[in-house]
């Protein structure tokens, strides 16, 4: 899957994945070469094969970035109707899962535009106490540059793309 050619499809997929899961999984490697996975509920993809996530709770991911900046992000569309339709038709209309490979960049203060993107995404839960706890005072982001995308292969059900 060419990351530049299919970037629009990739961004759409990750938006759909977030709607069905409320997170993506970021795999990283620590200084002892041990793999680990961190759930992130605030990943945003930009127009140019870059992205960012708000860094409030992750503690291991920033530490791992000091030793090895390489990451892999898995986004899975877990929407029940999407899967039922694919099981009925014996093929998926779009990839059910995509992995993005890249490198973590620096941590910096979030821009107003980035904070507005987060607020729009979390608008449906704005009045709930958990929203304020999880997504209130999100001040810092970590940038990501993506280099490769890979669709998950499920045999003939994903052969079309």
DRENDO-1510 file (C-alpha; in Angstrom, 1 decimal, always signed):
<recs>
REC; n; res; u; v; w
REC; 1; UNK; +0.0; +0.0; +0.0 .
REC; 2; UNK; +1.7; +3.2; -1.2 .
REC; 3; UNK; +1.4; +5.7; +1.7 .
REC; 4; UNK; +1.3; +8.8; -0.5 .
REC; 5; UNK; -1.1; +7.5; -3.1 .
REC; 6; UNK; -3.5; +6.0; -0.5 .
REC; 7; UNK; -3.1; +8.7; +2.3 .
REC; 8; UNK; -6.7; +9.9; +1.9 .
REC; 9; UNK; -8.0; +6.3; +2.3 .
REC; 10; UNK; -5.6; +5.8; +5.3 .
REC; 11; UNK; -6.9; +8.9; +7.0 .
REC; 12; UNK; -10.5; +7.9; +6.5 .
REC; 13; UNK; -9.7; +4.4; +7.8 .
REC; 14; UNK; -8.2; +5.8; +11.0 .
REC; 15; UNK; -11.1; +8.1; +11.6 .
REC; 16; UNK; -13.5; +5.1; +11.2 .
REC; 17; UNK; -11.3; +3.0; +13.5 .
REC; 18; UNK; -11.4; +5.7; +16.2 .
REC; 19; UNK; -15.2; +5.9; +16.0 .
REC; 20; UNK; -15.5; +2.1; +16.5 .
REC; 21; UNK; -12.7; +1.7; +19.1 .
REC; 22; UNK; -11.9; +5.1; +20.7 .
REC; 23; UNK; -8.2; +4.4; +20.4 .
REC; 24; UNK; -5.4; +3.1; +18.2 .
REC; 25; UNK; -2.5; +0.9; +19.4 .
REC; 26; UNK; +1.0; +2.2; +19.1 .
REC; 27; UNK; +3.8; -0.4; +19.3 .
REC; 28; UNK; +7.3; +0.7; +20.4 .
REC; 29; UNK; +10.5; -0.9; +21.6 .
REC; 30; UNK; +12.2; -0.1; +24.9 .
REC; 31; UNK; +16.0; +0.3; +25.5 .
REC; 32; UNK; +16.2; -3.5; +26.1 .
REC; 33; UNK; +14.6; -4.3; +22.7 .
REC; 34; UNK; +11.4; -5.4; +24.4 .
REC; 35; UNK; +8.2; -4.6; +22.4 .
REC; 36; UNK; +5.2; -3.0; +24.0 .
REC; 37; UNK; +1.9; -1.5; +22.9 .
REC; 38; UNK; +0.3; +1.7; +24.2 .
REC; 39; UNK; -3.4; +2.6; +23.5 .
REC; 40; UNK; -3.7; +6.2; +22.4 .
REC; 41; UNK; -7.1; +7.9; +22.1 .
REC; 42; UNK; -5.9; +11.2; +20.6 .
REC; 43; UNK; -4.1; +10.3; +17.4 .
REC; 44; UNK; -4.7; +12.8; +14.5 .
REC; 45; UNK; -3.4; +12.4; +10.9 .
REC; 46; UNK; -2.5; +15.5; +8.9 .
REC; 47; UNK; -2.6; +16.0; +5.1 .
REC; 48; UNK; +1.1; +15.2; +4.5 .
REC; 49; UNK; +1.9; +11.7; +6.0 .
REC; 50; UNK; +2.4; +13.2; +9.4 .
REC; 51; UNK; +0.4; +13.2; +12.5 .
REC; 52; UNK; +0.4; +13.8; +16.3 .
REC; 53; UNK; -1.1; +12.6; +19.5 .
REC; 54; UNK; -1.8; +14.4; +22.7 .
REC; 55; UNK; +0.7; +13.3; +25.3 .
REC; 56; UNK; -0.9; +13.5; +28.7 .
REC; 57; UNK; -0.9; +9.9; +30.1 .
REC; 58; UNK; +1.7; +7.9; +28.2 .
REC; 59; UNK; +4.8; +7.4; +30.2 .
REC; 60; UNK; +6.6; +4.5; +28.5 .
REC; 61; UNK; +6.2; +5.7; +24.9 .
REC; 62; UNK; +8.2; +9.0; +25.4 .
REC; 63; UNK; +10.9; +7.0; +27.3 .
REC; 64; UNK; +11.1; +4.5; +24.5 .
REC; 65; UNK; +11.4; +7.3; +21.9 .
REC; 66; UNK; +14.7; +8.2; +23.6 .
REC; 67; UNK; +16.2; +4.8; +22.7 .
REC; 68; UNK; +14.3; +4.0; +19.5 .
REC; 69; UNK; +12.0; +6.4; +17.7 .
REC; 70; UNK; +10.5; +3.7; +15.4 .
REC; 71; UNK; +6.8; +2.9; +16.0 .
REC; 72; UNK; +4.0; +1.0; +14.4 .
REC; 73; UNK; +0.4; +2.1; +14.7 .
REC; 74; UNK; -2.5; -0.3; +14.3 .
REC; 75; UNK; -6.0; +1.0; +13.5 .
REC; 76; UNK; -8.8; -1.6; +13.3 .
REC; 77; UNK; -12.3; -0.8; +12.1 .
REC; 78; UNK; -14.4; -2.8; +14.6 .
REC; 79; UNK; -17.8; -1.5; +13.5 .
REC; 80; UNK; -20.2; -4.4; +13.8 .
REC; 81; UNK; -22.2; -3.5; +10.7 .
REC; 82; UNK; -18.9; -3.2; +8.7 .
REC; 83; UNK; -17.9; -6.8; +9.7 .
REC; 84; UNK; -21.3; -8.3; +9.3 .
REC; 85; UNK; -21.6; -6.9; +5.8 .
REC; 86; UNK; -18.1; -8.2; +4.9 .
REC; 87; UNK; -18.9; -11.7; +6.3 .
REC; 88; UNK; -22.1; -11.8; +4.3 .
REC; 89; UNK; -20.4; -10.7; +1.1 .
REC; 90; UNK; -17.3; -12.7; +1.8 .
REC; 91; UNK; -15.2; -9.5; +1.1 .
REC; 92; UNK; -14.4; -6.2; +2.7 .
REC; 93; UNK; -15.3; -2.9; +1.0 .
REC; 94; UNK; -12.3; -1.2; +2.6 .
REC; 95; UNK; -9.3; -2.6; +4.6 .
REC; 96; UNK; -10.5; -3.7; +8.1 .
REC; 97; UNK; -7.1; -2.8; +9.5 .
REC; 98; UNK; -4.1; -0.8; +8.5 .
REC; 99; UNK; -0.6; -0.5; +10.1 .
REC; 100; UNK; +1.3; +2.8; +9.8 .
REC; 101; UNK; +5.1; +2.7; +10.4 .
REC; 102; UNK; +7.0; +5.8; +11.3 .
REC; 103; UNK; +9.1; +7.7; +13.8 .
REC; 104; UNK; +8.2; +9.7; +16.9 .
REC; 105; UNK; +9.3; +13.3; +16.8 .
REC; 106; UNK; +9.5; +15.9; +19.5 .
REC; 107; UNK; +7.1; +16.8; +22.2 .
REC; 108; UNK; +5.8; +20.4; +22.1 .
REC; 109; UNK; +3.0; +22.6; +23.2 .
REC; 110; UNK; -0.2; +22.0; +21.2 .
REC; 111; UNK; -1.4; +24.7; +18.8 .
REC; 112; UNK; -4.9; +26.1; +19.0 .
REC; 113; UNK; -5.8; +24.3; +15.7 .
REC; 114; UNK; -4.7; +21.0; +17.2 .
REC; 115; UNK; -6.7; +21.6; +20.4 .
REC; 116; UNK; -9.7; +22.5; +18.4 .
REC; 117; UNK; -9.4; +19.2; +16.4 .
REC; 118; UNK; -9.4; +17.3; +19.8 .
REC; 119; UNK; -12.4; +19.3; +21.1 .
REC; 120; UNK; -14.4; +18.6; +17.9 .
REC; 121; UNK; -13.7; +14.8; +18.2 .
REC; 122; UNK; -14.7; +14.7; +21.8 .
REC; 123; UNK; -17.7; +17.0; +21.5 .
REC; 124; UNK; -20.2; +14.1; +22.0 .
REC; 125; UNK; -18.9; +13.4; +25.4 .
REC; 126; UNK; -18.3; +17.0; +26.5 .
REC; 127; UNK; -20.8; +17.0; +29.4 .
REC; 128; UNK; -19.5; +13.8; +31.0 .
REC; 129; UNK; -17.1; +13.8; +34.0 .
REC; 130; UNK; -14.7; +11.3; +32.3 .
REC; 131; UNK; -14.3; +13.6; +29.3 .
REC; 132; UNK; -12.9; +16.4; +31.5 .
REC; 133; UNK; -10.6; +13.9; +33.3 .
REC; 134; UNK; -9.3; +12.2; +30.1 .
REC; 135; UNK; -9.3; +15.1; +27.6 .
REC; 136; UNK; -9.3; +18.2; +29.7 .
REC; 137; UNK; -6.0; +20.2; +29.8 .
REC; 138; UNK; -4.4; +18.5; +26.9 .
REC; 139; UNK; -1.4; +20.8; +26.5 .
REC; 140; UNK; +1.3; +18.8; +24.7 .
REC; 141; UNK; +1.5; +16.8; +21.5 .
REC; 142; UNK; +4.1; +14.5; +20.1 .
REC; 143; UNK; +4.7; +14.7; +16.4 .
REC; 144; UNK; +4.9; +11.6; +14.1 .
REC; 145; UNK; +6.3; +11.2; +10.6 .
REC; 146; UNK; +5.0; +8.2; +8.7 .
REC; 147; UNK; +7.1; +6.3; +6.2 .
REC; 148; UNK; +5.1; +3.2; +5.3 .
REC; 149; UNK; +1.6; +1.8; +5.3 .
REC; 150; UNK; +0.4; -1.8; +5.2 .
REC; 151; UNK; -3.0; -3.2; +5.0 .
REC; 152; UNK; -3.9; -6.3; +7.0 .
REC; 153; UNK; -4.2; -9.4; +4.7 .
REC; 154; UNK; -7.3; -11.6; +5.3 .
REC; 155; UNK; -7.0; -13.7; +2.2 .
REC; 156; UNK; -9.6; -13.4; -0.5 .
REC; 157; UNK; -11.7; -11.1; +1.7 .
REC; 158; UNK; -9.1; -8.4; +1.3 .
REC; 159; UNK; -7.7; -9.2; -2.2 .
REC; 160; UNK; -9.4; -6.2; -3.9 .
REC; 161; UNK; -7.1; -3.6; -2.3 .
</recs>
